[in-house]
Amino acid sequence: MSQILKVIKKRRSIRKYTDQEVSQKTINQLLEAAMAAPSAGNAQPWEFIIIDQQEIIEQIPKIHPYASMVKEAAKLLLVCANLEEEIYQGFWVQDCSAATQNILLTAAAKDLGAVWLGIYPEEDRVRGLKRLLNLPEHILPFSLIPIGYPAEIKKASERFRTDKIHYNNW
């Protein structure tokens, strides 16, 4: 099995973290991977916010009902869309998805735990995070990724199913 396929299968949603700090160098590597993602027209319409202030983190579960684990994470990465930088309207969703996935895969490769918390298109979450973080009108929060060293172990999963594969037509 190729190295990349091993990392893809190793990636799991981790929601429990140790108190070990994640270095700025490692965070920069995750963001470097995010910015290497493909984007429509090579627009790269993403922006990233590193969140590590406890008073901000404490507010997030009030905005996102499934975000209780953020209080344990070393850092949070918020992937946002800069609507002023999109070339093809609406494709920012795919662009930010690719950036989010690159963060998750790089975290797995570095033995970090992470989970994708969806923000967009849930309007309450979008409005709440825009208000909490004072985001400009043209910046939309897309996904929130808690990052930390895992305090739980999940085995790689096998999800390959031939019944999901079709050739040439249904």
Z-matrix of the N, CA and C atoms (Angstrom, degrees):
N
C 1 1.454
C 2 1.529 1 108.28
N 3 1.312 2 115.37 1 138.74
C 4 1.467 3 119.34 2 -179.30
C 5 1.524 4 110.93 3 -67.76
N 6 1.320 5 115.30 4 157.47
C 7 1.464 6 121.36 5 -179.64
C 8 1.527 7 111.20 6 -60.50
N 9 1.337 8 117.06 7 -42.51
C 10 1.467 9 119.73 8 -178.15
C 11 1.523 10 110.94 9 -66.25
N 12 1.335 11 117.86 10 -37.86
C 13 1.465 12 120.15 11 178.55
C 14 1.529 13 110.54 12 -66.33
N 15 1.324 14 117.45 13 -34.98
C 16 1.471 15 120.90 14 175.84
C 17 1.526 16 110.83 15 -61.54
N 18 1.329 17 116.34 16 -43.68
C 19 1.468 18 120.23 17 179.47
C 20 1.527 19 110.27 18 -66.36
N 21 1.322 20 116.88 19 -42.30
C 22 1.470 21 120.32 20 179.74
C 23 1.525 22 110.31 21 -60.05
N 24 1.319 23 117.03 22 -44.21
C 25 1.471 24 120.16 23 -179.49
C 26 1.526 25 111.97 24 -72.89
N 27 1.310 26 117.07 25 -27.37
C 28 1.470 27 121.98 26 179.24
C 29 1.527 28 111.58 27 -72.60
N 30 1.342 29 116.87 28 -30.42
C 31 1.462 30 121.25 29 -177.21
C 32 1.529 31 110.43 30 -62.12
N 33 1.311 32 114.37 31 123.34
C 34 1.466 33 121.57 32 177.50
C 35 1.516 34 108.17 33 -136.90
N 36 1.312 35 115.90 34 159.88
C 37 1.468 36 120.61 35 177.51
C 38 1.521 37 108.64 36 -77.93
N 39 1.317 38 115.97 37 110.88
C 40 1.465 39 122.66 38 -178.33
C 41 1.524 40 108.26 39 -105.98
N 42 1.338 41 114.90 40 126.32
C 43 1.465 42 121.08 41 -175.64
C 44 1.530 43 113.18 42 -119.87
N 45 1.325 44 117.66 43 3.72
C 46 1.464 45 121.60 44 178.21
C 47 1.527 46 107.60 45 -127.70
N 48 1.348 47 114.82 46 132.84
C 49 1.461 48 120.26 47 -173.39
C 50 1.521 49 110.78 48 -131.54
N 51 1.326 50 114.98 49 152.95
C 52 1.465 51 120.59 50 172.91
C 53 1.530 52 107.74 51 -80.10
N 54 1.306 53 116.44 52 177.74
C 55 1.467 54 119.44 53 178.52
C 56 1.531 55 112.03 54 -92.03
N 57 1.329 56 117.41 55 10.19
C 58 1.463 57 121.22 56 178.58
C 59 1.529 58 110.27 57 -66.94
N 60 1.302 59 115.83 58 134.10
C 61 1.467 60 121.67 59 -179.22
C 62 1.530 61 110.22 60 -72.34
N 63 1.317 62 116.75 61 149.23
C 64 1.462 63 123.66 62 173.24
C 65 1.523 64 106.26 63 -106.11
N 66 1.325 65 116.22 64 125.87
C 67 1.469 66 120.61 65 -173.89
C 68 1.527 67 112.09 66 -69.50
N 69 1.307 68 114.76 67 156.96
C 70 1.470 69 120.16 68 176.38
C 71 1.523 70 109.83 69 -64.00
N 72 1.323 71 117.11 70 -34.07
C 73 1.469 72 120.53 71 177.32
C 74 1.524 73 110.23 72 -59.65
N 75 1.334 74 116.84 73 -43.49
C 76 1.468 75 120.73 74 179.38
C 77 1.520 76 110.75 75 -66.48
N 78 1.326 77 117.39 76 -42.90
C 79 1.470 78 120.93 77 177.41
C 80 1.531 79 109.70 78 -59.70
N 81 1.318 80 116.87 79 -42.34
C 82 1.466 81 120.12 80 178.16
C 83 1.521 82 111.62 81 -62.07
N 84 1.336 83 117.49 82 -37.11
C 85 1.463 84 120.82 83 177.64
C 86 1.533 85 110.81 84 -66.01
N 87 1.329 86 117.16 85 -38.73
C 88 1.469 87 120.18 86 176.52
C 89 1.524 88 110.31 87 -63.16
N 90 1.324 89 116.19 88 -41.73
C 91 1.465 90 119.97 89 -179.57
C 92 1.527 91 111.49 90 -72.28
N 93 1.322 92 116.72 91 -32.43
C 94 1.464 93 119.91 92 174.39
C 95 1.527 94 109.95 93 -62.12
N 96 1.329 95 116.73 94 -42.13
C 97 1.466 96 121.00 95 176.98
C 98 1.524 97 110.64 96 -63.89
N 99 1.326 98 116.59 97 -41.27
C 100 1.468 99 120.46 98 179.44
C 101 1.520 100 110.69 99 -59.66
N 102 1.329 101 115.59 100 -44.15
C 103 1.456 102 120.32 101 -176.62
C 104 1.524 103 113.14 102 -75.97
N 105 1.326 104 117.06 103 -6.86
C 106 1.462 105 121.45 104 174.89
C 107 1.528 106 111.39 105 -89.40
N 108 1.330 107 117.20 106 -0.05
C 109 1.466 108 121.46 107 -178.96
C 110 1.530 109 110.20 108 -68.20
N 111 1.324 110 116.00 109 153.36
C 112 1.463 111 118.61 110 174.34
C 113 1.521 112 110.14 111 -71.40
N 114 1.325 113 116.03 112 154.16
C 115 1.464 114 120.55 113 175.35
C 116 1.527 115 109.08 114 -148.12
N 117 1.310 116 115.33 115 150.33
C 118 1.473 117 120.88 116 -178.12
C 119 1.521 118 110.11 117 -60.64
N 120 1.316 119 116.03 118 124.46
C 121 1.456 120 120.62 119 -179.46
C 122 1.516 121 113.27 120 65.65
N 123 1.332 122 116.86 121 15.43
C 124 1.460 123 123.55 122 -175.81
C 125 1.535 124 111.15 123 54.39
N 126 1.338 125 115.76 124 35.13
C 127 1.468 126 120.96 125 -177.69
C 128 1.521 127 112.49 126 -70.28
N 129 1.318 128 117.12 127 -31.00
C 130 1.467 129 122.32 128 -177.79
C 131 1.530 130 110.54 129 49.21
N 132 1.344 131 117.35 130 58.06
C 133 1.471 132 120.68 131 -172.93
C 134 1.525 133 113.93 132 -84.45
N 135 1.301 134 116.59 133 33.09
C 136 1.460 135 120.10 134 -177.15
C 137 1.515 136 111.91 135 -104.18
N 138 1.314 137 113.43 136 154.64
C 139 1.461 138 123.36 137 171.90
C 140 1.528 139 104.95 138 -137.52
N 141 1.319 140 117.82 139 153.91
C 142 1.460 141 121.50 140 -176.42
C 143 1.522 142 109.68 141 -131.67
N 144 1.304 143 115.75 142 138.86
C 145 1.460 144 121.20 143 175.23
C 146 1.523 145 107.73 144 -120.45
N 147 1.323 146 116.02 145 123.88
C 148 1.461 147 122.29 146 174.32
C 149 1.520 148 106.44 147 -89.70
N 150 1.317 149 116.21 148 123.79
C 151 1.466 150 120.58 149 -178.26
C 152 1.524 151 108.28 150 -115.58
N 153 1.345 152 115.49 151 122.02
C 154 1.463 153 119.98 152 176.70
C 155 1.526 154 112.43 153 -141.83
N 156 1.312 155 117.76 154 5.42
C 157 1.469 156 120.99 155 176.84
C 158 1.532 157 109.41 156 -83.90
N 159 1.305 158 114.70 157 122.21
C 160 1.465 159 120.98 158 -174.20
C 161 1.526 160 113.04 159 -57.94
N 162 1.327 161 117.90 160 -38.21
C 163 1.465 162 119.73 161 -178.53
C 164 1.529 163 111.86 162 -65.45
N 165 1.311 164 117.98 163 -30.03
C 166 1.471 165 121.71 164 174.76
C 167 1.520 166 109.38 165 -75.58
N 168 1.329 167 116.09 166 -47.18
C 169 1.470 168 121.22 167 -178.44
C 170 1.527 169 110.99 168 -56.99
N 171 1.313 170 117.53 169 -39.50
C 172 1.469 171 121.62 170 -178.91
C 173 1.530 172 112.26 171 -61.89
N 174 1.320 173 117.65 172 -26.33
C 175 1.468 174 121.62 173 -178.36
C 176 1.528 175 113.05 174 -81.80
N 177 1.318 176 117.79 175 -22.70
C 178 1.457 177 121.22 176 -171.43
C 179 1.532 178 113.15 177 -62.64
N 180 1.344 179 120.65 178 -43.27
C 181 1.473 180 118.28 179 178.35
C 182 1.534 181 113.61 180 -63.49
N 183 1.315 182 118.09 181 -17.10
C 184 1.463 183 121.06 182 174.75
C 185 1.529 184 110.66 183 -75.72
N 186 1.328 185 116.23 184 -21.16
C 187 1.467 186 122.76 185 -179.43
C 188 1.527 187 110.54 186 -97.15
N 189 1.314 188 116.25 187 -40.22
C 190 1.474 189 122.24 188 -176.15
C 191 1.529 190 108.51 189 -115.62
N 192 1.322 191 118.32 190 114.25
C 193 1.464 192 121.20 191 -173.18
C 194 1.534 193 115.04 192 -67.02
N 195 1.324 194 118.08 193 -14.08
C 196 1.471 195 120.89 194 -178.03
C 197 1.522 196 112.10 195 -114.45
N 198 1.331 197 116.57 196 25.63
C 199 1.460 198 121.19 197 -172.90
C 200 1.524 199 113.71 198 -110.92
N 201 1.310 200 118.53 199 23.86
C 202 1.476 201 119.51 200 -177.20
C 203 1.527 202 112.35 201 -60.85
N 204 1.328 203 118.10 202 -27.72
C 205 1.463 204 120.98 203 -177.74
C 206 1.517 205 113.62 204 -70.15
N 207 1.327 206 118.23 205 -12.62
C 208 1.469 207 119.14 206 -177.23
C 209 1.526 208 111.84 207 -62.22
N 210 1.324 209 116.59 208 -25.93
C 211 1.469 210 120.64 209 -178.54
C 212 1.527 211 112.03 210 -68.03
N 213 1.331 212 117.70 211 -21.77
C 214 1.467 213 122.34 212 179.65
C 215 1.527 214 113.04 213 -92.75
N 216 1.323 215 117.25 214 -21.24
C 217 1.465 216 121.19 215 -173.35
C 218 1.531 217 111.21 216 -71.02
N 219 1.332 218 115.24 217 149.41
C 220 1.468 219 120.92 218 177.86
C 221 1.529 220 110.93 219 -69.64
N 222 1.320 221 115.92 220 -40.79
C 223 1.463 222 122.24 221 -178.81
C 224 1.527 223 107.83 222 -147.00
N 225 1.324 224 114.58 223 157.04
C 226 1.454 225 121.29 224 172.28
C 227 1.521 226 107.40 225 -119.96
N 228 1.315 227 115.83 226 140.12
C 229 1.462 228 120.51 227 174.36
C 230 1.524 229 107.66 228 -115.49
N 231 1.312 230 116.09 229 122.05
C 232 1.456 231 121.34 230 176.17
C 233 1.514 232 108.12 231 -102.49
N 234 1.325 233 115.65 232 120.50
C 235 1.461 234 121.75 233 176.78
C 236 1.526 235 106.65 234 -93.24
N 237 1.318 236 115.31 235 124.89
C 238 1.466 237 120.97 236 -178.54
C 239 1.526 238 110.20 237 -123.12
N 240 1.333 239 114.85 238 157.98
C 241 1.459 240 121.02 239 173.80
C 242 1.518 241 108.67 240 -103.95
N 243 1.319 242 115.47 241 135.55
C 244 1.453 243 121.78 242 173.30
C 245 1.533 244 105.93 243 -100.81
N 246 1.329 245 115.95 244 101.04
C 247 1.463 246 120.70 245 -174.47
C 248 1.523 247 112.43 246 -65.46
N 249 1.309 248 117.64 247 -19.69
C 250 1.469 249 120.50 248 177.48
C 251 1.527 250 111.97 249 -75.00
N 252 1.330 251 116.61 250 -14.40
C 253 1.464 252 119.56 251 -177.67
C 254 1.526 253 113.61 252 -104.54
N 255 1.331 254 117.42 253 -4.59
C 256 1.462 255 117.68 254 -179.72
C 257 1.523 256 109.70 255 -72.98
N 258 1.313 257 115.33 256 142.96
C 259 1.464 258 121.57 257 178.49
C 260 1.529 259 108.95 258 -97.48
N 261 1.312 260 117.28 259 -45.96
C 262 1.460 261 122.89 260 -179.95
C 263 1.519 262 108.14 261 -108.75
N 264 1.313 263 115.91 262 111.27
C 265 1.456 264 122.06 263 -172.44
C 266 1.529 265 111.96 264 -53.97
N 267 1.343 266 115.17 265 129.94
C 268 1.458 267 122.22 266 176.04
C 269 1.519 268 114.59 267 89.87
N 270 1.316 269 117.98 268 -16.92
C 271 1.462 270 120.03 269 -178.55
C 272 1.528 271 112.50 270 -76.01
N 273 1.333 272 116.66 271 -7.84
C 274 1.461 273 119.71 272 177.45
C 275 1.519 274 111.48 273 -58.73
N 276 1.334 275 117.63 274 -28.12
C 277 1.472 276 120.86 275 179.36
C 278 1.528 277 109.55 276 -62.29
N 279 1.315 278 116.67 277 -45.44
C 280 1.465 279 120.04 278 177.82
C 281 1.522 280 111.06 279 -67.18
N 282 1.318 281 116.02 280 -40.84
C 283 1.463 282 120.48 281 -179.46
C 284 1.530 283 110.87 282 -60.96
N 285 1.329 284 116.25 283 -47.53
C 286 1.474 285 120.19 284 -179.18
C 287 1.528 286 111.45 285 -70.57
N 288 1.336 287 117.30 286 -29.00
C 289 1.465 288 120.47 287 174.38
C 290 1.522 289 110.52 288 -64.68
N 291 1.321 290 116.32 289 -44.00
C 292 1.467 291 120.29 290 179.00
C 293 1.531 292 110.61 291 -63.44
N 294 1.321 293 117.07 292 -41.00
C 295 1.473 294 120.69 293 178.48
C 296 1.528 295 110.12 294 -64.25
N 297 1.331 296 116.52 295 -42.11
C 298 1.469 297 121.17 296 178.92
C 299 1.519 298 110.44 297 -62.02
N 300 1.318 299 117.17 298 -46.43
C 301 1.468 300 120.63 299 179.96
C 302 1.530 301 110.86 300 -62.33
N 303 1.321 302 117.91 301 -38.83
C 304 1.467 303 119.67 302 178.35
C 305 1.528 304 111.15 303 -63.18
N 306 1.329 305 117.16 304 -37.64
C 307 1.468 306 120.14 305 176.01
C 308 1.517 307 109.82 306 -62.66
N 309 1.328 308 117.25 307 -47.18
C 310 1.466 309 121.20 308 -178.22
C 311 1.521 310 112.04 309 -62.00
N 312 1.316 311 117.17 310 -42.26
C 313 1.466 312 120.61 311 -179.40
C 314 1.526 313 111.26 312 -69.12
N 315 1.310 314 117.22 313 -39.65
C 316 1.463 315 120.34 314 178.57
C 317 1.520 316 110.21 315 -67.16
N 318 1.322 317 117.09 316 -39.11
C 319 1.466 318 120.64 317 176.14
C 320 1.529 319 109.91 318 -59.66
N 321 1.319 320 117.24 319 -45.27
C 322 1.468 321 120.79 320 179.07
C 323 1.522 322 110.87 321 -62.24
N 324 1.310 323 117.46 322 -41.39
C 325 1.467 324 121.64 323 179.73
C 326 1.527 325 111.31 324 -63.98
N 327 1.339 326 116.93 325 -27.76
C 328 1.461 327 121.61 326 -179.25
C 329 1.533 328 111.73 327 -97.11
N 330 1.340 329 116.64 328 13.94
C 331 1.471 330 122.94 329 179.64
C 332 1.526 331 112.80 330 60.61
N 333 1.314 332 116.15 331 31.74
C 334 1.458 333 121.74 332 174.36
C 335 1.524 334 109.08 333 -98.39
N 336 1.307 335 115.99 334 158.84
C 337 1.451 336 121.17 335 173.53
C 338 1.515 337 109.38 336 -101.10
N 339 1.320 338 116.15 337 145.79
C 340 1.462 339 121.93 338 179.63
C 341 1.518 340 108.60 339 -159.11
N 342 1.321 341 115.03 340 158.90
C 343 1.460 342 120.38 341 175.39
C 344 1.522 343 107.83 342 -146.81
N 345 1.327 344 116.64 343 144.46
C 346 1.455 345 123.66 344 179.05
C 347 1.517 346 108.14 345 -87.93
N 348 1.318 347 116.57 346 112.89
C 349 1.460 348 121.59 347 173.80
C 350 1.525 349 107.86 348 -102.42
N 351 1.307 350 116.56 349 115.64
C 352 1.460 351 121.15 350 -178.63
C 353 1.518 352 111.97 351 -72.30
N 354 1.301 353 115.65 352 132.71
C 355 1.466 354 122.10 353 175.08
C 356 1.532 355 107.95 354 -108.79
N 357 1.318 356 116.84 355 -67.73
C 358 1.449 357 122.17 356 176.94
C 359 1.531 358 108.24 357 -74.64
N 360 1.323 359 120.69 358 137.06
C 361 1.457 360 130.50 359 12.52
C 362 1.537 361 114.73 360 -100.68
N 363 1.313 362 117.95 361 19.27
C 364 1.473 363 120.88 362 -179.87
C 365 1.529 364 109.66 363 -71.69
N 366 1.315 365 116.78 364 105.60
C 367 1.469 366 122.18 365 -173.13
C 368 1.525 367 113.42 366 -56.75
N 369 1.357 368 118.01 367 -39.72
C 370 1.479 369 119.56 368 -179.78
C 371 1.525 370 110.29 369 -61.92
N 372 1.335 371 116.10 370 -42.13
C 373 1.465 372 120.52 371 -179.74
C 374 1.528 373 110.78 372 -67.41
N 375 1.331 374 115.98 373 -42.99
C 376 1.463 375 120.33 374 179.30
C 377 1.527 376 109.50 375 -60.52
N 378 1.328 377 117.47 376 -51.84
C 379 1.468 378 121.44 377 -179.44
C 380 1.528 379 111.57 378 -61.18
N 381 1.340 380 115.94 379 -44.28
C 382 1.461 381 120.16 380 -178.11
C 383 1.517 382 112.95 381 -61.80
N 384 1.332 383 116.83 382 -44.23
C 385 1.467 384 119.59 383 -179.99
C 386 1.525 385 111.68 384 -73.17
N 387 1.336 386 117.08 385 -35.55
C 388 1.463 387 118.94 386 176.04
C 389 1.532 388 110.07 387 -59.48
N 390 1.336 389 115.73 388 -42.42
C 391 1.463 390 120.70 389 -179.65
C 392 1.527 391 110.86 390 -69.14
N 393 1.347 392 116.72 391 -48.56
C 394 1.463 393 121.47 392 -177.65
C 395 1.525 394 112.33 393 -58.84
N 396 1.325 395 116.54 394 -40.75
C 397 1.464 396 121.21 395 -173.89
C 398 1.528 397 113.33 396 -102.42
N 399 1.320 398 116.19 397 4.58
C 400 1.460 399 121.27 398 176.83
C 401 1.533 400 111.40 399 57.62
N 402 1.332 401 116.21 400 48.39
C 403 1.460 402 120.68 401 -177.92
C 404 1.528 403 110.50 402 -78.23
N 405 1.319 404 117.16 403 139.29
C 406 1.469 405 120.11 404 175.27
C 407 1.532 406 110.60 405 -63.02
N 408 1.306 407 116.36 406 162.41
C 409 1.469 408 122.65 407 -176.96
C 410 1.531 409 111.89 408 -56.17
N 411 1.316 410 118.08 409 -39.96
C 412 1.465 411 121.82 410 -174.62
C 413 1.537 412 113.41 411 -82.19
N 414 1.313 413 117.93 412 1.84
C 415 1.473 414 121.89 413 178.64
C 416 1.529 415 108.56 414 -107.04
N 417 1.331 416 116.01 415 122.75
C 418 1.464 417 121.66 416 179.22
C 419 1.523 418 110.27 417 -113.17
N 420 1.335 419 118.28 418 124.81
C 421 1.464 420 119.54 419 174.60
C 422 1.524 421 109.64 420 -70.57
N 423 1.315 422 116.50 421 132.93
C 424 1.462 423 121.92 422 -175.44
C 425 1.526 424 112.57 423 -110.00
N 426 1.323 425 116.92 424 -54.42
C 427 1.469 426 120.87 425 -178.50
C 428 1.519 427 109.39 426 -143.58
N 429 1.318 428 114.37 427 151.01
C 430 1.459 429 121.44 428 177.66
C 431 1.519 430 107.54 429 -121.00
N 432 1.332 431 116.03 430 129.44
C 433 1.462 432 120.82 431 -175.49
C 434 1.525 433 109.81 432 -123.47
N 435 1.343 434 117.45 433 105.21
C 436 1.466 435 119.47 434 170.74
C 437 1.528 436 108.58 435 -69.29
N 438 1.331 437 116.56 436 137.73
C 439 1.466 438 122.83 437 -178.80
C 440 1.528 439 108.04 438 -126.29
N 441 1.319 440 116.11 439 135.61
C 442 1.457 441 120.33 440 175.10
C 443 1.513 442 110.45 441 -174.35
N 444 1.315 443 115.44 442 175.41
C 445 1.457 444 119.36 443 174.34
C 446 1.523 445 107.26 444 -80.54
N 447 1.328 446 116.95 445 131.71
C 448 1.466 447 120.02 446 -171.64
C 449 1.525 448 113.65 447 -68.53
N 450 1.330 449 114.16 448 137.23
C 451 1.467 450 121.61 449 172.90
C 452 1.521 451 108.83 450 -106.55
N 453 1.312 452 116.14 451 13.09
C 454 1.463 453 122.01 452 174.62
C 455 1.527 454 107.61 453 -142.40
N 456 1.296 455 115.05 454 148.13
C 457 1.460 456 120.69 455 -179.88
C 458 1.528 457 108.01 456 -115.71
N 459 1.308 458 115.42 457 128.21
C 460 1.462 459 121.25 458 175.93
C 461 1.514 460 107.07 459 -122.77
N 462 1.311 461 115.16 460 130.93
C 463 1.462 462 119.77 461 -179.84
C 464 1.517 463 110.14 462 -70.00
N 465 1.322 464 114.94 463 150.77
C 466 1.460 465 120.49 464 174.54
C 467 1.520 466 108.13 465 -58.35
N 468 1.301 467 115.61 466 145.21
C 469 1.463 468 118.17 467 -178.14
C 470 1.517 469 110.39 468 -112.09
N 471 1.295 470 115.15 469 150.62
C 472 1.461 471 121.65 470 176.84
C 473 1.523 472 106.92 471 -103.59
N 474 1.307 473 116.46 472 112.66
C 475 1.463 474 120.85 473 -176.35
C 476 1.519 475 112.90 474 -116.60
N 477 1.313 476 116.94 475 4.71
C 478 1.460 477 120.98 476 -179.46
C 479 1.523 478 109.72 477 -68.34
N 480 1.327 479 116.08 478 125.90
C 481 1.463 480 121.22 479 179.85
C 482 1.524 481 109.17 480 -136.79
N 483 1.304 482 115.80 481 119.57
C 484 1.468 483 119.84 482 -178.93
C 485 1.527 484 112.21 483 -67.83
N 486 1.343 485 117.46 484 -22.96
C 487 1.468 486 119.16 485 179.76
C 488 1.535 487 112.35 486 -72.55
N 489 1.313 488 117.38 487 -4.72
C 490 1.461 489 121.89 488 177.18
C 491 1.534 490 111.72 489 -97.39
N 492 1.317 491 116.84 490 1.74
C 493 1.459 492 122.00 491 -175.65
C 494 1.524 493 109.13 492 -107.30
N 495 1.326 494 115.17 493 131.51
C 496 1.479 495 121.83 494 179.48
C 497 1.525 496 108.05 495 -129.31
N 498 1.293 497 117.05 496 146.30
C 499 1.463 498 121.95 497 179.17
C 500 1.518 499 110.20 498 -113.34
N 501 1.305 500 115.15 499 124.18
C 502 1.457 501 124.56 500 172.31
C 503 1.525 502 115.87 501 66.05
N 504 1.324 503 118.73 502 -30.74
C 505 1.459 504 121.63 503 175.09
C 506 1.512 505 108.20 504 -164.57
N 507 1.316 506 117.40 505 176.18
C 508 1.454 507 120.83 506 -177.46
C 509 1.509 508 110.03 507 -70.00
